[in-house]
Amino acid sequence: MTCPYFRRADSLTRQPSVVTEPSGNWTLEDEEQPGDALTLTHLQMAIQLLTAPSNEDLNTAVTALILKYRKNWPNISKLRIDLETLKTYPNYDYLADIQEILLEMDESSASEILVLLGEELITSCCTGIIERAFRCLGTELQEFLGSLDGVYDVLKFQEEDDSSDTGFVCAGDGELIFTSERPVIAWLLLGSLKALTRILFNVQVNIKIEPVEGDNRRYRYLFSLAKDGHVRETRVVSKSVEGPVQRSNSTHASDLSINSSTFCKAFPWHFIMNEDLELVQLGRGFSKLYKPYMAEFGCHSTTYFDFKRPKGLTLKFRDIVRRTCTPFLIALKSPPDVQEFTAKGLEIKGQMVHCPESNSLLFMGSPFLDGLDGLTCNGLFISDIPLHDATREVILVGEQARAQDGLRRRMDKLKSSIEEANAAVTKERKKNVSLLHLIFPAEIAERLWLGASIDAKTYPDVTILFSDIVGFTSICSRATPFMVINMLESLYKDFDEFCDMFDVYKVETIGDAYCVASGLHRASIYDAHKVAWMALKMIDACSKHITHDGEQIKMRIGLHTGTVLAGVVGRKMPRYCLFGHNVTIANKFESSSEACRINVSPTTREWLTKYPGYEFDLQARDPSFLPKEFHNADNGTCYFMDNYRHFSMDESLPLDDHITAAMKSIQLPTTET
């Protein structure tokens, strides 16, 4: 059959991707529910299968179509596309390419192939929860078409951007109008509707498609039942058969009658009781549930309904009449001896109305439901809720609100996860920065962490300490490597604590050599004092450590103050190194020292005595002990530093107390030892 709505290939413009259509892609999340719970998302996915099928679903349907009909149309194999292409290009408009290929291949068969593709689309994808979503729209085709109209309208209204003209209109019995900018979707829908009627209702139908006059975006689908291969003349698909309509020419309200069939259809959740509380009329909703059992179990209302509210109600006609101003809540009962009754416990909320003209009670209500899954679990369908009933929209909007709440909870959970991750990253960053602080001065560590370049810099008046262990080579010759390492670890652990105590920078340790400097990262007028105090503490600490053979460890220390050049050297295991003549001179002062003595250069002695109140015990040495490389312009000499006494402390107190008092006087944090 020829497609009258296709344009020729030379005039065909590429259609926009269905993925970019606002109404074709819902992204709402459901709250966490059991895997088999029917939610709004499933209903959205089902309708999207009709209006904007995904590339993956189309590819599945194309594969099935090729297997069935490649003998009829050998060239339809061109429709298949590699799955990797779909994954690589998520916005690829597969449907537009299908349309172009079909027009190039065989324009006369294009529409027929699209209809068959629509059938395969439903056959392959309408399974499991998606099939349940379609089934909840109605128990028969006409109800299905009506619900498709109403539900899609509600879902589209909930979208933030509902500018798309895609939509359904149930125009009457067996008539559906579909609006879309894309003719290819309209033909796919024809095949999809055929397959749906066959799967959901076990009905074979013929569907005729025709354009709506005056609007080339609208398509009319006319349904007709097929029987024994012949098409019935009537287009009415609904199972209900209306009786002859009696019209009145009167315009008075009292003469405008409504028959019971129309009333029961308009208000499906109502019933009428006589004075004996027997049911004399049931709305279509109640009738669907209870009519098959009434001939056997009678019509008394208490057989089928449990009056839960008002509480304390006596089930007598006059007592119920007195409570007509009170909301009623009734629960459905299972008919006697009926084991499986899906609507058991379903609550109907409404009101009682006394009808004095017939001395009867009219109950009108709505199902009290908490969502779409609650509807289907009770054996009901969306079509069972009348359009005028707010419950219908409450169910759908409630599902939307629940989905938004679920999304909000997921966002909150994601936010918490991100905050926890950020906290963990911050914690690890602090660890890394702390590690850098152990290797580099604070300012250098921060710049390294930020990836900034570190330029070498000259620092004046830096006090340097060099130390080594007397007889270290002899000790190593008599001990195992593990013994030597354990000895140095124990000793240098104390020295490292002294670095933190006096806020000096540990330059390096090479074997038994231990080197520190002050005046690099936080220069002050007391840099020489801090290094001198640390030297005294180091000599004192050595007296508490012994070698593997029980001998006391003896150190010699040298101090010197001068200008140095400092910078970061290396990319792998970088080191912050000191360069310059004064570094070499400091090492020479250590070499010319003696066991358990601290050799102080003239420049360091000048800084130690420059400010009053700090009394270092300095013993002058012969000038011949000065290193040859030292430039002795002032004819000075070197000194042995033996002790320190603070002016505010009693001389009999131990060295630690004097140093602690001195540190407090220069406002340096102390650590009691």
Secondary structure as a PSIPRED ss2 file (coil, helix, strand):
# PSIPRED VFORMAT (PSIPRED V4.0)

   1 M C   1.000  0.000  0.000
   2 T C   1.000  0.000  0.000
   3 C C   1.000  0.000  0.000
   4 P C   1.000  0.000  0.000
   5 Y C   1.000  0.000  0.000
   6 F C   1.000  0.000  0.000
   7 R C   1.000  0.000  0.000
   8 R C   1.000  0.000  0.000
   9 A H   0.000  1.000  0.000
  10 D H   0.000  1.000  0.000
  11 S H   0.000  1.000  0.000
  12 L C   1.000  0.000  0.000
  13 T C   1.000  0.000  0.000
  14 R C   1.000  0.000  0.000
  15 Q C   1.000  0.000  0.000
  16 P C   1.000  0.000  0.000
  17 S C   1.000  0.000  0.000
  18 V H   0.000  1.000  0.000
  19 V H   0.000  1.000  0.000
  20 T H   0.000  1.000  0.000
  21 E C   1.000  0.000  0.000
  22 P H   0.000  1.000  0.000
  23 S H   0.000  1.000  0.000
  24 G H   0.000  1.000  0.000
  25 N C   1.000  0.000  0.000
  26 W C   1.000  0.000  0.000
  27 T C   1.000  0.000  0.000
  28 L C   1.000  0.000  0.000
  29 E C   1.000  0.000  0.000
  30 D C   1.000  0.000  0.000
  31 E C   1.000  0.000  0.000
  32 E C   1.000  0.000  0.000
  33 Q C   1.000  0.000  0.000
  34 P C   1.000  0.000  0.000
  35 G C   1.000  0.000  0.000
  36 D C   1.000  0.000  0.000
  37 A C   1.000  0.000  0.000
  38 L C   1.000  0.000  0.000
  39 T C   1.000  0.000  0.000
  40 L H   0.000  1.000  0.000
  41 T H   0.000  1.000  0.000
  42 H H   0.000  1.000  0.000
  43 L H   0.000  1.000  0.000
  44 Q H   0.000  1.000  0.000
  45 M H   0.000  1.000  0.000
  46 A H   0.000  1.000  0.000
  47 I H   0.000  1.000  0.000
  48 Q H   0.000  1.000  0.000
  49 L H   0.000  1.000  0.000
  50 L H   0.000  1.000  0.000
  51 T H   0.000  1.000  0.000
  52 A C   1.000  0.000  0.000
  53 P C   1.000  0.000  0.000
  54 S C   1.000  0.000  0.000
  55 N H   0.000  1.000  0.000
  56 E H   0.000  1.000  0.000
  57 D H   0.000  1.000  0.000
  58 L H   0.000  1.000  0.000
  59 N H   0.000  1.000  0.000
  60 T H   0.000  1.000  0.000
  61 A H   0.000  1.000  0.000
  62 V H   0.000  1.000  0.000
  63 T H   0.000  1.000  0.000
  64 A H   0.000  1.000  0.000
  65 L H   0.000  1.000  0.000
  66 I H   0.000  1.000  0.000
  67 L H   0.000  1.000  0.000
  68 K H   0.000  1.000  0.000
  69 Y H   0.000  1.000  0.000
  70 R C   1.000  0.000  0.000
  71 K C   1.000  0.000  0.000
  72 N C   1.000  0.000  0.000
  73 W C   1.000  0.000  0.000
  74 P H   0.000  1.000  0.000
  75 N H   0.000  1.000  0.000
  76 I H   0.000  1.000  0.000
  77 S H   0.000  1.000  0.000
  78 K H   0.000  1.000  0.000
  79 L H   0.000  1.000  0.000
  80 R C   1.000  0.000  0.000
  81 I C   1.000  0.000  0.000
  82 D C   1.000  0.000  0.000
  83 L H   0.000  1.000  0.000
  84 E H   0.000  1.000  0.000
  85 T H   0.000  1.000  0.000
  86 L H   0.000  1.000  0.000
  87 K H   0.000  1.000  0.000
  88 T H   0.000  1.000  0.000
  89 Y C   1.000  0.000  0.000
  90 P C   1.000  0.000  0.000
  91 N C   1.000  0.000  0.000
  92 Y C   1.000  0.000  0.000
  93 D C   1.000  0.000  0.000
  94 Y H   0.000  1.000  0.000
  95 L H   0.000  1.000  0.000
  96 A H   0.000  1.000  0.000
  97 D H   0.000  1.000  0.000
  98 I H   0.000  1.000  0.000
  99 Q H   0.000  1.000  0.000
 100 E H   0.000  1.000  0.000
 101 I H   0.000  1.000  0.000
 102 L H   0.000  1.000  0.000
 103 L H   0.000  1.000  0.000
 104 E H   0.000  1.000  0.000
 105 M H   0.000  1.000  0.000
 106 D C   1.000  0.000  0.000
 107 E H   0.000  1.000  0.000
 108 S H   0.000  1.000  0.000
 109 S H   0.000  1.000  0.000
 110 A H   0.000  1.000  0.000
 111 S H   0.000  1.000  0.000
 112 E H   0.000  1.000  0.000
 113 I H   0.000  1.000  0.000
 114 L H   0.000  1.000  0.000
 115 V H   0.000  1.000  0.000
 116 L H   0.000  1.000  0.000
 117 L H   0.000  1.000  0.000
 118 G H   0.000  1.000  0.000
 119 E H   0.000  1.000  0.000
 120 E H   0.000  1.000  0.000
 121 L H   0.000  1.000  0.000
 122 I H   0.000  1.000  0.000
 123 T H   0.000  1.000  0.000
 124 S H   0.000  1.000  0.000
 125 C H   0.000  1.000  0.000
 126 C C   1.000  0.000  0.000
 127 T C   1.000  0.000  0.000
 128 G H   0.000  1.000  0.000
 129 I H   0.000  1.000  0.000
 130 I H   0.000  1.000  0.000
 131 E H   0.000  1.000  0.000
 132 R H   0.000  1.000  0.000
 133 A H   0.000  1.000  0.000
 134 F H   0.000  1.000  0.000
 135 R H   0.000  1.000  0.000
 136 C C   1.000  0.000  0.000
 137 L C   1.000  0.000  0.000
 138 G C   1.000  0.000  0.000
 139 T C   1.000  0.000  0.000
 140 E C   1.000  0.000  0.000
 141 L H   0.000  1.000  0.000
 142 Q H   0.000  1.000  0.000
 143 E H   0.000  1.000  0.000
 144 F H   0.000  1.000  0.000
 145 L H   0.000  1.000  0.000
 146 G H   0.000  1.000  0.000
 147 S H   0.000  1.000  0.000
 148 L H   0.000  1.000  0.000
 149 D H   0.000  1.000  0.000
 150 G H   0.000  1.000  0.000
 151 V H   0.000  1.000  0.000
 152 Y H   0.000  1.000  0.000
 153 D H   0.000  1.000  0.000
 154 V H   0.000  1.000  0.000
 155 L H   0.000  1.000  0.000
 156 K H   0.000  1.000  0.000
 157 F H   0.000  1.000  0.000
 158 Q H   0.000  1.000  0.000
 159 E C   1.000  0.000  0.000
 160 E C   1.000  0.000  0.000
 161 D C   1.000  0.000  0.000
 162 D C   1.000  0.000  0.000
 163 S C   1.000  0.000  0.000
 164 S C   1.000  0.000  0.000
 165 D C   1.000  0.000  0.000
 166 T C   1.000  0.000  0.000
 167 G E   0.000  0.000  1.000
 168 F E   0.000  0.000  1.000
 169 V E   0.000  0.000  1.000
 170 C E   0.000  0.000  1.000
 171 A E   0.000  0.000  1.000
 172 G E   0.000  0.000  1.000
 173 D C   1.000  0.000  0.000
 174 G C   1.000  0.000  0.000
 175 E E   0.000  0.000  1.000
 176 L E   0.000  0.000  1.000
 177 I E   0.000  0.000  1.000
 178 F E   0.000  0.000  1.000
 179 T E   0.000  0.000  1.000
 180 S C   1.000  0.000  0.000
 181 E C   1.000  0.000  0.000
 182 R C   1.000  0.000  0.000
 183 P H   0.000  1.000  0.000
 184 V H   0.000  1.000  0.000
 185 I H   0.000  1.000  0.000
 186 A H   0.000  1.000  0.000
 187 W H   0.000  1.000  0.000
 188 L H   0.000  1.000  0.000
 189 L H   0.000  1.000  0.000
 190 L H   0.000  1.000  0.000
 191 G H   0.000  1.000  0.000
 192 S H   0.000  1.000  0.000
 193 L H   0.000  1.000  0.000
 194 K H   0.000  1.000  0.000
 195 A H   0.000  1.000  0.000
 196 L H   0.000  1.000  0.000
 197 T H   0.000  1.000  0.000
 198 R H   0.000  1.000  0.000
 199 I H   0.000  1.000  0.000
 200 L H   0.000  1.000  0.000
 201 F H   0.000  1.000  0.000
 202 N C   1.000  0.000  0.000
 203 V C   1.000  0.000  0.000
 204 Q C   1.000  0.000  0.000
 205 V E   0.000  0.000  1.000
 206 N E   0.000  0.000  1.000
 207 I E   0.000  0.000  1.000
 208 K E   0.000  0.000  1.000
 209 I E   0.000  0.000  1.000
 210 E E   0.000  0.000  1.000
 211 P E   0.000  0.000  1.000
 212 V E   0.000  0.000  1.000
 213 E C   1.000  0.000  0.000
 214 G C   1.000  0.000  0.000
 215 D E   0.000  0.000  1.000
 216 N E   0.000  0.000  1.000
 217 R E   0.000  0.000  1.000
 218 R E   0.000  0.000  1.000
 219 Y E   0.000  0.000  1.000
 220 R E   0.000  0.000  1.000
 221 Y E   0.000  0.000  1.000
 222 L E   0.000  0.000  1.000
 223 F E   0.000  0.000  1.000
 224 S E   0.000  0.000  1.000
 225 L E   0.000  0.000  1.000
 226 A E   0.000  0.000  1.000
 227 K E   0.000  0.000  1.000
 228 D C   1.000  0.000  0.000
 229 G C   1.000  0.000  0.000
 230 H E   0.000  0.000  1.000
 231 V E   0.000  0.000  1.000
 232 R C   1.000  0.000  0.000
 233 E C   1.000  0.000  0.000
 234 T C   1.000  0.000  0.000
 235 R C   1.000  0.000  0.000
 236 V C   1.000  0.000  0.000
 237 V C   1.000  0.000  0.000
 238 S C   1.000  0.000  0.000
 239 K C   1.000  0.000  0.000
 240 S C   1.000  0.000  0.000
 241 V C   1.000  0.000  0.000
 242 E C   1.000  0.000  0.000
 243 G C   1.000  0.000  0.000
 244 P C   1.000  0.000  0.000
 245 V C   1.000  0.000  0.000
 246 Q C   1.000  0.000  0.000
 247 R C   1.000  0.000  0.000
 248 S C   1.000  0.000  0.000
 249 N C   1.000  0.000  0.000
 250 S C   1.000  0.000  0.000
 251 T C   1.000  0.000  0.000
 252 H C   1.000  0.000  0.000
 253 A H   0.000  1.000  0.000
 254 S H   0.000  1.000  0.000
 255 D H   0.000  1.000  0.000
 256 L C   1.000  0.000  0.000
 257 S C   1.000  0.000  0.000
 258 I C   1.000  0.000  0.000
 259 N C   1.000  0.000  0.000
 260 S H   0.000  1.000  0.000
 261 S H   0.000  1.000  0.000
 262 T H   0.000  1.000  0.000
 263 F H   0.000  1.000  0.000
 264 C H   0.000  1.000  0.000
 265 K H   0.000  1.000  0.000
 266 A H   0.000  1.000  0.000
 267 F C   1.000  0.000  0.000
 268 P C   1.000  0.000  0.000
 269 W C   1.000  0.000  0.000
 270 H E   0.000  0.000  1.000
 271 F E   0.000  0.000  1.000
 272 I E   0.000  0.000  1.000
 273 M E   0.000  0.000  1.000
 274 N C   1.000  0.000  0.000
 275 E C   1.000  0.000  0.000
 276 D C   1.000  0.000  0.000
 277 L C   1.000  0.000  0.000
 278 E E   0.000  0.000  1.000
 279 L E   0.000  0.000  1.000
 280 V E   0.000  0.000  1.000
 281 Q E   0.000  0.000  1.000
 282 L E   0.000  0.000  1.000
 283 G C   1.000  0.000  0.000
 284 R H   0.000  1.000  0.000
 285 G H   0.000  1.000  0.000
 286 F H   0.000  1.000  0.000
 287 S H   0.000  1.000  0.000
 288 K H   0.000  1.000  0.000
 289 L H   0.000  1.000  0.000
 290 Y H   0.000  1.000  0.000
 291 K H   0.000  1.000  0.000
 292 P H   0.000  1.000  0.000
 293 Y H   0.000  1.000  0.000
 294 M H   0.000  1.000  0.000
 295 A H   0.000  1.000  0.000
 296 E H   0.000  1.000  0.000
 297 F H   0.000  1.000  0.000
 298 G C   1.000  0.000  0.000
 299 C C   1.000  0.000  0.000
 300 H E   0.000  0.000  1.000
 301 S H   0.000  1.000  0.000
 302 T H   0.000  1.000  0.000
 303 T H   0.000  1.000  0.000
 304 Y H   0.000  1.000  0.000
 305 F E   0.000  0.000  1.000
 306 D E   0.000  0.000  1.000
 307 F E   0.000  0.000  1.000
 308 K E   0.000  0.000  1.000
 309 R E   0.000  0.000  1.000
 310 P C   1.000  0.000  0.000
 311 K C   1.000  0.000  0.000
 312 G C   1.000  0.000  0.000
 313 L C   1.000  0.000  0.000
 314 T C   1.000  0.000  0.000
 315 L C   1.000  0.000  0.000
 316 K C   1.000  0.000  0.000
 317 F H   0.000  1.000  0.000
 318 R H   0.000  1.000  0.000
 319 D H   0.000  1.000  0.000
 320 I H   0.000  1.000  0.000
 321 V H   0.000  1.000  0.000
 322 R H   0.000  1.000  0.000
 323 R C   1.000  0.000  0.000
 324 T C   1.000  0.000  0.000
 325 C C   1.000  0.000  0.000
 326 T C   1.000  0.000  0.000
 327 P C   1.000  0.000  0.000
 328 F E   0.000  0.000  1.000
 329 L E   0.000  0.000  1.000
 330 I E   0.000  0.000  1.000
 331 A E   0.000  0.000  1.000
 332 L E   0.000  0.000  1.000
 333 K C   1.000  0.000  0.000
 334 S C   1.000  0.000  0.000
 335 P C   1.000  0.000  0.000
 336 P C   1.000  0.000  0.000
 337 D C   1.000  0.000  0.000
 338 V C   1.000  0.000  0.000
 339 Q C   1.000  0.000  0.000
 340 E C   1.000  0.000  0.000
 341 F C   1.000  0.000  0.000
 342 T C   1.000  0.000  0.000
 343 A C   1.000  0.000  0.000
 344 K C   1.000  0.000  0.000
 345 G C   1.000  0.000  0.000
 346 L C   1.000  0.000  0.000
 347 E E   0.000  0.000  1.000
 348 I E   0.000  0.000  1.000
 349 K E   0.000  0.000  1.000
 350 G E   0.000  0.000  1.000
 351 Q E   0.000  0.000  1.000
 352 M E   0.000  0.000  1.000
 353 V E   0.000  0.000  1.000
 354 H E   0.000  0.000  1.000
 355 C E   0.000  0.000  1.000
 356 P C   1.000  0.000  0.000
 357 E C   1.000  0.000  0.000
 358 S C   1.000  0.000  0.000
 359 N C   1.000  0.000  0.000
 360 S E   0.000  0.000  1.000
 361 L E   0.000  0.000  1.000
 362 L E   0.000  0.000  1.000
 363 F E   0.000  0.000  1.000
 364 M E   0.000  0.000  1.000
 365 G E   0.000  0.000  1.000
 366 S E   0.000  0.000  1.000
 367 P E   0.000  0.000  1.000
 368 F C   1.000  0.000  0.000
 369 L C   1.000  0.000  0.000
 370 D C   1.000  0.000  0.000
 371 G C   1.000  0.000  0.000
 372 L H   0.000  1.000  0.000
 373 D H   0.000  1.000  0.000
 374 G H   0.000  1.000  0.000
 375 L H   0.000  1.000  0.000
 376 T H   0.000  1.000  0.000
 377 C H   0.000  1.000  0.000
 378 N C   1.000  0.000  0.000
 379 G C   1.000  0.000  0.000
 380 L C   1.000  0.000  0.000
 381 F C   1.000  0.000  0.000
 382 I H   0.000  1.000  0.000
 383 S H   0.000  1.000  0.000
 384 D H   0.000  1.000  0.000
 385 I C   1.000  0.000  0.000
 386 P C   1.000  0.000  0.000
 387 L C   1.000  0.000  0.000
 388 H C   1.000  0.000  0.000
 389 D C   1.000  0.000  0.000
 390 A H   0.000  1.000  0.000
 391 T H   0.000  1.000  0.000
 392 R H   0.000  1.000  0.000
 393 E H   0.000  1.000  0.000
 394 V H   0.000  1.000  0.000
 395 I H   0.000  1.000  0.000
 396 L H   0.000  1.000  0.000
 397 V H   0.000  1.000  0.000
 398 G H   0.000  1.000  0.000
 399 E H   0.000  1.000  0.000
 400 Q H   0.000  1.000  0.000
 401 A H   0.000  1.000  0.000
 402 R H   0.000  1.000  0.000
 403 A H   0.000  1.000  0.000
 404 Q H   0.000  1.000  0.000
 405 D H   0.000  1.000  0.000
 406 G H   0.000  1.000  0.000
 407 L H   0.000  1.000  0.000
 408 R H   0.000  1.000  0.000
 409 R H   0.000  1.000  0.000
 410 R H   0.000  1.000  0.000
 411 M H   0.000  1.000  0.000
 412 D H   0.000  1.000  0.000
 413 K H   0.000  1.000  0.000
 414 L H   0.000  1.000  0.000
 415 K H   0.000  1.000  0.000
 416 S H   0.000  1.000  0.000
 417 S H   0.000  1.000  0.000
 418 I H   0.000  1.000  0.000
 419 E H   0.000  1.000  0.000
 420 E H   0.000  1.000  0.000
 421 A H   0.000  1.000  0.000
 422 N H   0.000  1.000  0.000
 423 A H   0.000  1.000  0.000
 424 A H   0.000  1.000  0.000
 425 V H   0.000  1.000  0.000
 426 T H   0.000  1.000  0.000
 427 K H   0.000  1.000  0.000
 428 E H   0.000  1.000  0.000
 429 R H   0.000  1.000  0.000
 430 K H   0.000  1.000  0.000
 431 K H   0.000  1.000  0.000
 432 N H   0.000  1.000  0.000
 433 V H   0.000  1.000  0.000
 434 S H   0.000  1.000  0.000
 435 L H   0.000  1.000  0.000
 436 L H   0.000  1.000  0.000
 437 H H   0.000  1.000  0.000
 438 L H   0.000  1.000  0.000
 439 I H   0.000  1.000  0.000
 440 F C   1.000  0.000  0.000
 441 P C   1.000  0.000  0.000
 442 A H   0.000  1.000  0.000
 443 E H   0.000  1.000  0.000
 444 I H   0.000  1.000  0.000
 445 A H   0.000  1.000  0.000
 446 E H   0.000  1.000  0.000
 447 R H   0.000  1.000  0.000
 448 L H   0.000  1.000  0.000
 449 W H   0.000  1.000  0.000
 450 L C   1.000  0.000  0.000
 451 G C   1.000  0.000  0.000
 452 A C   1.000  0.000  0.000
 453 S C   1.000  0.000  0.000
 454 I C   1.000  0.000  0.000
 455 D C   1.000  0.000  0.000
 456 A C   1.000  0.000  0.000
 457 K E   0.000  0.000  1.000
 458 T E   0.000  0.000  1.000
 459 Y E   0.000  0.000  1.000
 460 P E   0.000  0.000  1.000
 461 D E   0.000  0.000  1.000
 462 V E   0.000  0.000  1.000
 463 T E   0.000  0.000  1.000
 464 I E   0.000  0.000  1.000
 465 L E   0.000  0.000  1.000
 466 F E   0.000  0.000  1.000
 467 S E   0.000  0.000  1.000
 468 D E   0.000  0.000  1.000
 469 I E   0.000  0.000  1.000
 470 V C   1.000  0.000  0.000
 471 G C   1.000  0.000  0.000
 472 F H   0.000  1.000  0.000
 473 T H   0.000  1.000  0.000
 474 S H   0.000  1.000  0.000
 475 I H   0.000  1.000  0.000
 476 C H   0.000  1.000  0.000
 477 S H   0.000  1.000  0.000
 478 R H   0.000  1.000  0.000
 479 A C   1.000  0.000  0.000
 480 T C   1.000  0.000  0.000
 481 P H   0.000  1.000  0.000
 482 F H   0.000  1.000  0.000
 483 M H   0.000  1.000  0.000
 484 V H   0.000  1.000  0.000
 485 I H   0.000  1.000  0.000
 486 N H   0.000  1.000  0.000
 487 M H   0.000  1.000  0.000
 488 L H   0.000  1.000  0.000
 489 E H   0.000  1.000  0.000
 490 S H   0.000  1.000  0.000
 491 L H   0.000  1.000  0.000
 492 Y H   0.000  1.000  0.000
 493 K H   0.000  1.000  0.000
 494 D H   0.000  1.000  0.000
 495 F H   0.000  1.000  0.000
 496 D H   0.000  1.000  0.000
 497 E H   0.000  1.000  0.000
 498 F H   0.000  1.000  0.000
 499 C H   0.000  1.000  0.000
 500 D H   0.000  1.000  0.000
 501 M H   0.000  1.000  0.000
 502 F H   0.000  1.000  0.000
 503 D C   1.000  0.000  0.000
 504 V C   1.000  0.000  0.000
 505 Y E   0.000  0.000  1.000
 506 K E   0.000  0.000  1.000
 507 V E   0.000  0.000  1.000
 508 E E   0.000  0.000  1.000
 509 T E   0.000  0.000  1.000
 510 I E   0.000  0.000  1.000
 511 G C   1.000  0.000  0.000
 512 D C   1.000  0.000  0.000
 513 A E   0.000  0.000  1.000
 514 Y E   0.000  0.000  1.000
 515 C E   0.000  0.000  1.000
 516 V E   0.000  0.000  1.000
 517 A E   0.000  0.000  1.000
 518 S E   0.000  0.000  1.000
 519 G C   1.000  0.000  0.000
 520 L C   1.000  0.000  0.000
 521 H C   1.000  0.000  0.000
 522 R C   1.000  0.000  0.000
 523 A C   1.000  0.000  0.000
 524 S C   1.000  0.000  0.000
 525 I C   1.000  0.000  0.000
 526 Y C   1.000  0.000  0.000
 527 D H   0.000  1.000  0.000
 528 A H   0.000  1.000  0.000
 529 H H   0.000  1.000  0.000
 530 K H   0.000  1.000  0.000
 531 V H   0.000  1.000  0.000
 532 A H   0.000  1.000  0.000
 533 W H   0.000  1.000  0.000
 534 M H   0.000  1.000  0.000
 535 A H   0.000  1.000  0.000
 536 L H   0.000  1.000  0.000
 537 K H   0.000  1.000  0.000
 538 M H   0.000  1.000  0.000
 539 I H   0.000  1.000  0.000
 540 D H   0.000  1.000  0.000
 541 A H   0.000  1.000  0.000
 542 C H   0.000  1.000  0.000
 543 S C   1.000  0.000  0.000
 544 K C   1.000  0.000  0.000
 545 H C   1.000  0.000  0.000
 546 I E   0.000  0.000  1.000
 547 T C   1.000  0.000  0.000
 548 H C   1.000  0.000  0.000
 549 D C   1.000  0.000  0.000
 550 G C   1.000  0.000  0.000
 551 E C   1.000  0.000  0.000
 552 Q E   0.000  0.000  1.000
 553 I C   1.000  0.000  0.000
 554 K C   1.000  0.000  0.000
 555 M E   0.000  0.000  1.000
 556 R E   0.000  0.000  1.000
 557 I E   0.000  0.000  1.000
 558 G E   0.000  0.000  1.000
 559 L E   0.000  0.000  1.000
 560 H E   0.000  0.000  1.000
 561 T E   0.000  0.000  1.000
 562 G E   0.000  0.000  1.000
 563 T E   0.000  0.000  1.000
 564 V E   0.000  0.000  1.000
 565 L E   0.000  0.000  1.000
 566 A E   0.000  0.000  1.000
 567 G E   0.000  0.000  1.000
 568 V E   0.000  0.000  1.000
 569 V E   0.000  0.000  1.000
 570 G C   1.000  0.000  0.000
 571 R C   1.000  0.000  0.000
 572 K C   1.000  0.000  0.000
 573 M C   1.000  0.000  0.000
 574 P C   1.000  0.000  0.000
 575 R E   0.000  0.000  1.000
 576 Y E   0.000  0.000  1.000
 577 C E   0.000  0.000  1.000
 578 L E   0.000  0.000  1.000
 579 F E   0.000  0.000  1.000
 580 G C   1.000  0.000  0.000
 581 H H   0.000  1.000  0.000
 582 N H   0.000  1.000  0.000
 583 V H   0.000  1.000  0.000
 584 T H   0.000  1.000  0.000
 585 I H   0.000  1.000  0.000
 586 A H   0.000  1.000  0.000
 587 N H   0.000  1.000  0.000
 588 K H   0.000  1.000  0.000
 589 F H   0.000  1.000  0.000
 590 E H   0.000  1.000  0.000
 591 S H   0.000  1.000  0.000
 592 S C   1.000  0.000  0.000
 593 S C   1.000  0.000  0.000
 594 E C   1.000  0.000  0.000
 595 A C   1.000  0.000  0.000
 596 C C   1.000  0.000  0.000
 597 R E   0.000  0.000  1.000
 598 I E   0.000  0.000  1.000
 599 N E   0.000  0.000  1.000
 600 V E   0.000  0.000  1.000
 601 S C   1.000  0.000  0.000
 602 P H   0.000  1.000  0.000
 603 T H   0.000  1.000  0.000
 604 T H   0.000  1.000  0.000
 605 R H   0.000  1.000  0.000
 606 E H   0.000  1.000  0.000
 607 W H   0.000  1.000  0.000
 608 L H   0.000  1.000  0.000
 609 T C   1.000  0.000  0.000
 610 K C   1.000  0.000  0.000
 611 Y C   1.000  0.000  0.000
 612 P C   1.000  0.000  0.000
 613 G C   1.000  0.000  0.000
 614 Y E   0.000  0.000  1.000
 615 E E   0.000  0.000  1.000
 616 F E   0.000  0.000  1.000
 617 D E   0.000  0.000  1.000
 618 L E   0.000  0.000  1.000
 619 Q E   0.000  0.000  1.000
 620 A E   0.000  0.000  1.000
 621 R C   1.000  0.000  0.000
 622 D C   1.000  0.000  0.000
 623 P H   0.000  1.000  0.000
 624 S H   0.000  1.000  0.000
 625 F H   0.000  1.000  0.000
 626 L C   1.000  0.000  0.000
 627 P C   1.000  0.000  0.000
 628 K C   1.000  0.000  0.000
 629 E C   1.000  0.000  0.000
 630 F C   1.000  0.000  0.000
 631 H C   1.000  0.000  0.000
 632 N C   1.000  0.000  0.000
 633 A C   1.000  0.000  0.000
 634 D C   1.000  0.000  0.000
 635 N C   1.000  0.000  0.000
 636 G C   1.000  0.000  0.000
 637 T C   1.000  0.000  0.000
 638 C C   1.000  0.000  0.000
 639 Y E   0.000  0.000  1.000
 640 F E   0.000  0.000  1.000
 641 M E   0.000  0.000  1.000
 642 D E   0.000  0.000  1.000
 643 N E   0.000  0.000  1.000
 644 Y E   0.000  0.000  1.000
 645 R E   0.000  0.000  1.000
 646 H E   0.000  0.000  1.000
 647 F C   1.000  0.000  0.000
 648 S C   1.000  0.000  0.000
 649 M C   1.000  0.000  0.000
 650 D C   1.000  0.000  0.000
 651 E C   1.000  0.000  0.000
 652 S C   1.000  0.000  0.000
 653 L C   1.000  0.000  0.000
 654 P C   1.000  0.000  0.000
 655 L H   0.000  1.000  0.000
 656 D H   0.000  1.000  0.000
 657 D H   0.000  1.000  0.000
 658 H H   0.000  1.000  0.000
 659 I H   0.000  1.000  0.000
 660 T H   0.000  1.000  0.000
 661 A H   0.000  1.000  0.000
 662 A H   0.000  1.000  0.000
 663 M H   0.000  1.000  0.000
 664 K H   0.000  1.000  0.000
 665 S H   0.000  1.000  0.000
 666 I C   1.000  0.000  0.000
 667 Q C   1.000  0.000  0.000
 668 L C   1.000  0.000  0.000
 669 P C   1.000  0.000  0.000
 670 T C   1.000  0.000  0.000
 671 T C   1.000  0.000  0.000
 672 E C   1.000  0.000  0.000
 673 T C   1.000  0.000  0.000
